[in-house]
Amino acid sequence: MGVDMLRERVINRIQQADESFLRILDAMTEAYENEHLDIEFSEGEIAAITLADESLKPMSKEELHAEIKEGFAQVERGEFITIEDLTKEMDQW
């Protein structure tokens, strides 16, 4: 499948997507841009990310980039949960 066909498929899926899918896609594309466009995080942005959850330790820019890169690798290895499975899991909470 060529790039043009992939692009058209993705656009069609986006046009039919619900809010949940769009939020996930937005987060993924933002992370991709941050990694592949070498966007630098300010110390304040890093602090906001790491302080959002008290269980997280402060990270350097390099550590944050490594975490994002590992997240992409996990997706490529199929280590993720589908929206359907997540919804089922949340219903049991």
The first five atom37 places (N, CA, C, CB, O) and aatype in JSON, in Angstrom:
{
  "aatype": [12, 7, 19, 3, 12, 10, 1, 6, 1, 19, 9, 2, 1, 9, 5, 5, 0, 3, 6, 15, 13, 10, 1, 9, 10, 3, 0, 12, 16, 6, 0, 18, 6, 2, 6, 8, 10, 3, 9, 6, 13, 15, 6, 7, 6, 9, 0, 0, 9, 16, 10, 0, 3, 6, 15, 10, 11, 14, 12, 15, 11, 6, 6, 10, 8, 0, 6, 9, 11, 6, 7, 13, 0, 5, 19, 6, 1, 7, 6, 13, 9, 16, 9, 6, 3, 10, 16, 11, 6, 12, 3, 5, 17],
  "atom_mask": [
    [1, 1, 1, 1, 1],
    [1, 1, 1, 0, 1],
    [1, 1, 1, 1, 1],
    [1, 1, 1, 1, 1],
    [1, 1, 1, 1, 1],
    [1, 1, 1, 1, 1],
    [1, 1, 1, 1, 1],
    [1, 1, 1, 1, 1],
    [1, 1, 1, 1, 1],
    [1, 1, 1, 1, 1],
    [1, 1, 1, 1, 1],
    [1, 1, 1, 1, 1],
    [1, 1, 1, 1, 1],
    [1, 1, 1, 1, 1],
    [1, 1, 1, 1, 1],
    [1, 1, 1, 1, 1],
    [1, 1, 1, 1, 1],
    [1, 1, 1, 1, 1],
    [1, 1, 1, 1, 1],
    [1, 1, 1, 1, 1],
    [1, 1, 1, 1, 1],
    [1, 1, 1, 1, 1],
    [1, 1, 1, 1, 1],
    [1, 1, 1, 1, 1],
    [1, 1, 1, 1, 1],
    [1, 1, 1, 1, 1],
    [1, 1, 1, 1, 1],
    [1, 1, 1, 1, 1],
    [1, 1, 1, 1, 1],
    [1, 1, 1, 1, 1],
    [1, 1, 1, 1, 1],
    [1, 1, 1, 1, 1],
    [1, 1, 1, 1, 1],
    [1, 1, 1, 1, 1],
    [1, 1, 1, 1, 1],
    [1, 1, 1, 1, 1],
    [1, 1, 1, 1, 1],
    [1, 1, 1, 1, 1],
    [1, 1, 1, 1, 1],
    [1, 1, 1, 1, 1],
    [1, 1, 1, 1, 1],
    [1, 1, 1, 1, 1],
    [1, 1, 1, 1, 1],
    [1, 1, 1, 0, 1],
    [1, 1, 1, 1, 1],
    [1, 1, 1, 1, 1],
    [1, 1, 1, 1, 1],
    [1, 1, 1, 1, 1],
    [1, 1, 1, 1, 1],
    [1, 1, 1, 1, 1],
    [1, 1, 1, 1, 1],
    [1, 1, 1, 1, 1],
    [1, 1, 1, 1, 1],
    [1, 1, 1, 1, 1],
    [1, 1, 1, 1, 1],
    [1, 1, 1, 1, 1],
    [1, 1, 1, 1, 1],
    [1, 1, 1, 1, 1],
    [1, 1, 1, 1, 1],
    [1, 1, 1, 1, 1],
    [1, 1, 1, 1, 1],
    [1, 1, 1, 1, 1],
    [1, 1, 1, 1, 1],
    [1, 1, 1, 1, 1],
    [1, 1, 1, 1, 1],
    [1, 1, 1, 1, 1],
    [1, 1, 1, 1, 1],
    [1, 1, 1, 1, 1],
    [1, 1, 1, 1, 1],
    [1, 1, 1, 1, 1],
    [1, 1, 1, 0, 1],
    [1, 1, 1, 1, 1],
    [1, 1, 1, 1, 1],
    [1, 1, 1, 1, 1],
    [1, 1, 1, 1, 1],
    [1, 1, 1, 1, 1],
    [1, 1, 1, 1, 1],
    [1, 1, 1, 0, 1],
    [1, 1, 1, 1, 1],
    [1, 1, 1, 1, 1],
    [1, 1, 1, 1, 1],
    [1, 1, 1, 1, 1],
    [1, 1, 1, 1, 1],
    [1, 1, 1, 1, 1],
    [1, 1, 1, 1, 1],
    [1, 1, 1, 1, 1],
    [1, 1, 1, 1, 1],
    [1, 1, 1, 1, 1],
    [1, 1, 1, 1, 1],
    [1, 1, 1, 1, 1],
    [1, 1, 1, 1, 1],
    [1, 1, 1, 1, 1],
    [1, 1, 1, 1, 1]
  ],
  "atom_positions": [
    [[0.86, -1.17, 0.0], [0.0, 0.0, 0.0], [0.9, 1.23, 0.0], [-0.97, 0.0, 1.23], [1.8, 1.34, 0.83]],
    [[0.65, 2.13, -0.92], [1.46, 3.34, -1.04], [1.07, 4.41, -0.02], [0.0, 0.0, 0.0], [0.05, 4.32, 0.66]],
    [[1.91, 5.43, 0.05], [1.68, 6.52, 1.0], [0.36, 7.23, 0.72], [2.84, 7.52, 0.94], [-0.38, 7.55, 1.65]],
    [[0.06, 7.47, -0.53], [-1.19, 8.18, -0.86], [-2.41, 7.39, -0.42], [-1.27, 8.44, -2.37], [-3.37, 7.96, 0.1]],
    [[-2.38, 6.07, -0.61], [-3.51, 5.24, -0.21], [-3.61, 5.19, 1.32], [-3.36, 3.81, -0.79], [-4.71, 5.24, 1.87]],
    [[-2.48, 5.09, 2.0], [-2.48, 5.12, 3.47], [-3.05, 6.43, 3.98], [-1.06, 4.91, 4.01], [-3.87, 6.44, 4.9]],
    [[-2.61, 7.53, 3.38], [-3.09, 8.85, 3.81], [-4.62, 8.93, 3.64], [-2.4, 9.97, 2.99], [-5.31, 9.43, 4.53]],
    [[-5.12, 8.46, 2.52], [-6.56, 8.51, 2.27], [-7.31, 7.64, 3.28], [-6.87, 8.04, 0.83], [-8.37, 8.03, 3.77]],
    [[-6.77, 6.46, 3.59], [-7.4, 5.58, 4.57], [-7.46, 6.23, 5.94], [-6.64, 4.26, 4.66], [-8.48, 6.18, 6.62]],
    [[-6.35, 6.85, 6.34], [-6.3, 7.5, 7.66], [-7.28, 8.67, 7.71], [-4.87, 7.99, 7.97], [-7.99, 8.84, 8.7]],
    [[-7.32, 9.46, 6.66], [-8.25, 10.59, 6.6], [-9.68, 10.1, 6.72], [-8.07, 11.4, 5.29], [-10.48, 10.69, 7.46]],
    [[-10.02, 9.04, 6.03], [-11.38, 8.49, 6.11], [-11.7, 8.03, 7.53], [-11.55, 7.32, 5.12], [-12.8, 8.25, 8.02]],
    [[-10.74, 7.38, 8.17], [-10.97, 6.93, 9.55], [-11.12, 8.1, 10.5], [-9.82, 6.02, 10.01], [-11.94, 8.06, 11.42]],
    [[-10.34, 9.15, 10.29], [-10.45, 10.34, 11.14], [-11.82, 10.97, 10.99], [-9.35, 11.36, 10.8], [-12.44, 11.38, 11.97]],
    [[-12.3, 11.05, 9.77], [-13.6, 11.67, 9.52], [-14.74, 10.9, 10.17], [-13.85, 11.79, 8.03], [-15.8, 11.48, 10.44]],
    [[-14.55, 9.61, 10.43], [-15.6, 8.79, 11.03], [-15.36, 8.54, 12.52], [-15.7, 7.47, 10.31], [-16.15, 7.86, 13.18]],
    [[-14.27, 9.09, 13.05], [-13.86, 8.78, 14.42], [-14.7, 9.47, 15.47], [-12.42, 9.16, 14.61], [-15.27, 10.53, 15.25]],
    [[-14.76, 8.81, 16.64], [-15.41, 9.43, 17.78], [-14.38, 10.26, 18.56], [-16.07, 8.35, 18.71], [-13.19, 10.25, 18.23]],
    [[-14.83, 10.96, 19.57], [-13.95, 11.86, 20.34], [-12.81, 11.11, 21.0], [-14.75, 12.61, 21.39], [-11.68, 11.6, 21.03]],
    [[-13.08, 9.93, 21.52], [-12.05, 9.15, 22.21], [-10.9, 8.82, 21.27], [-12.66, 7.85, 22.78], [-9.73, 9.0, 21.62]],
    [[-11.21, 8.33, 20.08], [-10.18, 8.01, 19.1], [-9.4, 9.25, 18.71], [-10.81, 7.36, 17.85], [-8.17, 9.21, 18.6]],
    [[-10.1, 10.36, 18.51], [-9.42, 11.59, 18.11], [-8.46, 12.08, 19.19], [-10.45, 12.67, 17.8], [-7.39, 12.58, 18.87]],
    [[-8.83, 11.94, 20.46], [-7.93, 12.34, 21.55], [-6.67, 11.48, 21.56], [-8.66, 12.23, 22.91], [-5.57, 11.99, 21.75]],
    [[-6.84, 10.17, 21.36], [-5.68, 9.27, 21.31], [-4.8, 9.62, 20.12], [-6.14, 7.79, 21.22], [-3.58, 9.69, 20.25]],
    [[-5.41, 9.83, 18.97], [-4.66, 10.17, 17.77], [-3.91, 11.5, 17.95], [-5.6, 10.25, 16.57], [-2.76, 11.64, 17.52]],
    [[-4.56, 12.46, 18.59], [-3.92, 13.74, 18.85], [-2.68, 13.56, 19.73], [-4.92, 14.71, 19.51], [-1.63, 14.15, 19.46]],
    [[-2.81, 12.76, 20.78], [-1.68, 12.52, 21.67], [-0.54, 11.82, 20.94], [-2.11, 11.69, 22.89], [0.63, 12.15, 21.13]],
    [[-0.88, 10.85, 20.1], [0.15, 10.13, 19.35], [0.86, 11.04, 18.36], [-0.47, 8.94, 18.61], [2.08, 11.0, 18.24]],
    [[0.1, 11.86, 17.64], [0.74, 12.73, 16.65], [1.59, 13.8, 17.32], [-0.31, 13.38, 15.75], [2.63, 14.2, 16.8]],
    [[1.15, 14.27, 18.48], [1.95, 15.25, 19.22], [3.26, 14.63, 19.69], [1.16, 15.81, 20.42], [4.32, 15.25, 19.58]],
    [[3.18, 13.41, 20.22], [4.39, 12.72, 20.65], [5.32, 12.45, 19.46], [4.04, 11.39, 21.35], [6.54, 12.59, 19.58]],
    [[4.75, 12.07, 18.34], [5.54, 11.83, 17.13], [6.25, 13.1, 16.69], [4.65, 11.3, 15.98], [7.44, 13.08, 16.37]],
    [[5.53, 14.21, 16.67], [6.14, 15.48, 16.29], [7.27, 15.85, 17.24], [5.09, 16.59, 16.25], [8.33, 16.31, 16.82]],
    [[7.03, 15.66, 18.53], [8.06, 16.0, 19.52], [9.32, 15.19, 19.3], [7.53, 15.78, 20.93], [10.43, 15.7, 19.46]],
    [[9.17, 13.92, 18.95], [10.33, 13.06, 18.75], [11.01, 13.33, 17.41], [9.92, 11.6, 18.83], [12.23, 13.46, 17.35]],
    [[10.22, 13.4, 16.36], [10.8, 13.45, 15.02], [11.1, 14.85, 14.5], [9.87, 12.78, 14.07], [11.83, 15.01, 13.52]],
    [[10.56, 15.83, 15.13], [10.86, 17.19, 14.7], [11.83, 17.87, 15.66], [9.57, 18.01, 14.59], [12.1, 19.07, 15.55]],
    [[12.37, 17.09, 16.6], [13.33, 17.6, 17.58], [12.83, 18.84, 18.3], [14.64, 17.9, 16.9], [13.59, 19.78, 18.52]],
    [[11.56, 18.84, 18.65], [11.01, 19.94, 19.43], [11.55, 19.82, 20.84], [9.44, 19.94, 19.41], [11.47, 18.76, 21.46]],
    [[12.1, 20.88, 21.33], [12.67, 20.86, 22.67], [11.61, 21.18, 23.71], [13.83, 21.86, 22.78], [10.76, 22.03, 23.5]],
    [[11.67, 20.48, 24.83], [10.8, 20.76, 25.95], [11.49, 21.76, 26.86], [10.43, 19.47, 26.72], [12.7, 21.67, 27.09]],
    [[10.74, 22.71, 27.36], [11.29, 23.63, 28.35], [11.32, 22.91, 29.69], [10.46, 24.94, 28.43], [10.63, 21.9, 29.88]],
    [[12.11, 23.41, 30.61], [12.16, 22.81, 31.94], [10.77, 22.84, 32.59], [13.19, 23.54, 32.83], [10.4, 21.91, 33.3]],
    [[10.01, 23.91, 32.34], [8.66, 24.02, 32.89], [7.73, 22.96, 32.32], [0.0, 0.0, 0.0], [6.92, 22.4, 33.06]],
    [[7.84, 22.68, 31.02], [7.0, 21.64, 30.41], [7.34, 20.27, 30.98], [7.17, 21.63, 28.89], [6.45, 19.47, 31.26]],
    [[8.62, 20.01, 31.14], [9.04, 18.74, 31.72], [8.51, 18.62, 33.14], [10.57, 18.6, 31.7], [8.01, 17.57, 33.54]],
    [[8.63, 19.69, 33.9], [8.13, 19.68, 35.29], [6.63, 19.43, 35.32], [8.47, 21.02, 36.0], [6.14, 18.69, 36.17]],
    [[5.89, 20.05, 34.39], [4.44, 19.86, 34.35], [4.09, 18.42, 34.04], [3.8, 20.8, 33.3], [3.16, 17.86, 34.62]],
    [[4.83, 17.81, 33.14], [4.57, 16.41, 32.78], [4.87, 15.5, 33.96], [5.42, 16.0, 31.56], [4.07, 14.63, 34.3]],
    [[6.01, 15.7, 34.59], [6.42, 14.8, 35.66], [5.68, 15.08, 36.97], [7.91, 14.9, 35.89], [5.58, 14.19, 37.81]],
    [[5.17, 16.29, 37.15], [4.45, 16.59, 38.38], [2.95, 16.31, 38.27], [4.66, 18.04, 38.74], [2.24, 16.36, 39.27]],
    [[2.48, 16.01, 37.06], [1.06, 15.71, 36.88], [0.66, 14.46, 37.68], [0.75, 15.51, 35.39], [-0.49, 14.32, 38.07]],
    [[1.61, 13.59, 37.89], [1.38, 12.37, 38.67], [2.48, 12.31, 39.71], [1.36, 11.08, 37.76], [3.66, 12.21, 39.37]],
    [[2.12, 12.35, 40.97], [3.11, 12.41, 42.04], [4.01, 11.19, 42.08], [2.43, 12.58, 43.36], [5.08, 11.23, 42.69]],
    [[3.59, 10.09, 41.45], [4.42, 8.88, 41.46], [5.56, 8.97, 40.45], [3.57, 7.65, 41.16], [6.48, 8.16, 40.49]],
    [[5.51, 9.95, 39.56], [6.56, 10.11, 38.57], [7.71, 10.92, 39.14], [6.02, 10.79, 37.3], [7.51, 11.86, 39.91]],
    [[8.92, 10.54, 38.75], [10.09, 11.29, 39.19], [10.42, 12.36, 38.16], [11.31, 10.35, 39.42], [10.09, 12.2, 36.99]],
    [[11.05, 13.45, 38.58], [11.46, 14.46, 37.6], [12.41, 13.85, 36.57], [12.15, 15.66, 38.31], [13.22, 12.98, 36.9]],
    [[12.29, 14.29, 35.32], [13.11, 13.75, 34.23], [13.87, 14.85, 33.53], [12.25, 12.99, 33.23], [13.44, 16.01, 33.48]],
    [[15.0, 14.47, 32.98], [15.73, 15.38, 32.11], [15.08, 15.32, 30.72], [17.27, 15.0, 32.04], [14.24, 14.46, 30.46]],
    [[15.46, 16.24, 29.85], [14.94, 16.22, 28.47], [15.29, 14.9, 27.8], [15.51, 17.41, 27.65], [14.46, 14.33, 27.09]],
    [[16.49, 14.43, 28.02], [16.94, 13.18, 27.4], [16.09, 12.0, 27.89], [18.43, 12.93, 27.7], [15.7, 11.14, 27.1]],
    [[15.82, 11.98, 29.19], [15.0, 10.89, 29.74], [13.58, 10.94, 29.18], [14.97, 10.97, 31.28], [13.0, 9.9, 28.87]],
    [[13.02, 12.14, 29.06], [11.67, 12.29, 28.53], [11.62, 11.82, 27.08], [11.21, 13.76, 28.63], [10.7, 11.1, 26.7]],
    [[12.6, 12.21, 26.28], [12.65, 11.76, 24.89], [12.79, 10.24, 24.82], [13.82, 12.44, 24.13], [12.17, 9.61, 23.97]],
    [[13.59, 9.66, 25.7], [13.75, 8.2, 25.73], [12.43, 7.52, 26.08], [14.84, 7.8, 26.74], [12.1, 6.48, 25.5]],
    [[11.67, 8.08, 27.03], [10.37, 7.53, 27.41], [9.41, 7.56, 26.21], [9.77, 8.3, 28.6], [8.7, 6.59, 25.96]],
    [[9.39, 8.67, 25.5], [8.51, 8.79, 24.33], [8.92, 7.78, 23.27], [8.55, 10.23, 23.75], [8.07, 7.12, 22.67]],
    [[10.22, 7.66, 23.03], [10.72, 6.71, 22.02], [10.34, 5.29, 22.41], [12.25, 6.83, 21.88], [9.94, 4.5, 21.54]],
    [[10.46, 4.95, 23.68], [10.08, 3.61, 24.14], [8.58, 3.4, 23.95], [10.46, 3.42, 25.62], [8.15, 2.29, 23.61]],
    [[7.78, 4.43, 24.15], [6.34, 4.3, 23.93], [6.03, 3.95, 22.48], [0.0, 0.0, 0.0], [5.17, 3.1, 22.22]],
    [[6.71, 4.57, 21.55], [6.53, 4.24, 20.13], [6.96, 2.8, 19.86], [7.32, 5.21, 19.24], [6.29, 2.09, 19.12]],
    [[8.07, 2.38, 20.46], [8.55, 1.02, 20.28], [7.54, 0.01, 20.81], [9.91, 0.83, 20.98], [7.33, -1.04, 20.21]],
    [[6.91, 0.32, 21.94], [5.9, -0.57, 22.5], [4.72, -0.72, 21.55], [5.42, -0.05, 23.86], [4.21, -1.82, 21.36]],
    [[4.29, 0.37, 20.95], [3.19, 0.31, 20.0], [3.59, -0.55, 18.81], [2.78, 1.73, 19.53], [2.8, -1.37, 18.35]],
    [[4.8, -0.37, 18.3], [5.28, -1.16, 17.16], [5.34, -2.64, 17.49], [6.65, -0.67, 16.71], [5.14, -3.49, 16.62]],
    [[5.62, -2.97, 18.76], [5.69, -4.38, 19.18], [4.3, -4.93, 19.52], [6.61, -4.53, 20.41], [4.15, -6.11, 19.85]],
    [[3.28, -4.09, 19.42], [1.93, -4.53, 19.72], [1.59, -4.52, 21.2], [0.0, 0.0, 0.0], [0.62, -5.15, 21.62]],
    [[2.39, -3.83, 21.99], [2.18, -3.77, 23.43], [1.29, -2.58, 23.78], [3.53, -3.68, 24.19], [1.76, -1.55, 24.26]],
    [[0.01, -2.75, 23.51], [-0.95, -1.7, 23.81], [-2.31, -2.34, 24.02], [-1.01, -0.64, 22.68], [-2.49, -3.53, 23.75]],
    [[-3.24, -1.56, 24.49], [-4.6, -2.04, 24.72], [-5.53, -1.29, 23.76], [-5.04, -1.83, 26.22], [-5.38, -0.09, 23.54]],
    [[-6.47, -2.02, 23.2], [-7.4, -1.38, 22.27], [-8.42, -0.56, 23.05], [-8.12, -2.43, 21.38], [-8.6, -0.76, 24.25]],
    [[-9.08, 0.34, 22.37], [-10.12, 1.16, 23.0], [-11.23, 0.25, 23.55], [-10.71, 2.17, 21.98], [-11.74, 0.48, 24.65]],
    [[-11.59, -0.77, 22.78], [-12.65, -1.68, 23.22], [-12.26, -2.39, 24.51], [-12.96, -2.71, 22.13], [-13.05, -2.46, 25.45]],
    [[-11.02, -2.91, 24.57], [-10.56, -3.6, 25.77], [-10.43, -2.63, 26.95], [-9.22, -4.28, 25.51], [-10.74, -2.99, 28.09]],
    [[-9.99, -1.41, 26.68], [-9.87, -0.42, 27.74], [-11.25, -0.08, 28.3], [-9.18, 0.86, 27.22], [-11.42, 0.05, 29.52]],
    [[-12.22, 0.07, 27.43], [-13.58, 0.37, 27.86], [-14.12, -0.76, 28.74], [-14.5, 0.58, 26.64], [-14.74, -0.5, 29.77]],
    [[-13.88, -2.02, 28.34], [-14.32, -3.17, 29.14], [-13.63, -3.15, 30.5], [-14.02, -4.5, 28.4], [-14.26, -3.4, 31.53]],
    [[-12.34, -2.86, 30.51], [-11.59, -2.82, 31.76], [-12.1, -1.7, 32.67], [-10.08, -2.63, 31.48], [-12.24, -1.89, 33.87]],
    [[-12.38, -0.55, 32.08], [-12.88, 0.58, 32.87], [-14.24, 0.27, 33.48], [-12.95, 1.85, 32.01], [-14.55, 0.72, 34.58]],
    [[-15.06, -0.48, 32.76], [-16.38, -0.83, 33.28], [-16.29, -1.69, 34.54], [-17.18, -1.57, 32.21], [-17.24, -1.75, 35.32]],
    [[-15.16, -2.34, 34.74], [-14.98, -3.2, 35.91], [-14.41, -2.44, 37.11], [-14.08, -4.36, 35.56], [-14.31, -3.01, 38.19]],
    [[-14.04, -1.21, 36.94], [-13.44, -0.43, 38.03], [-14.44, -0.1, 39.08], [-12.83, 0.83, 37.52], [-14.11, 0.55, 40.07]]
  ]
}
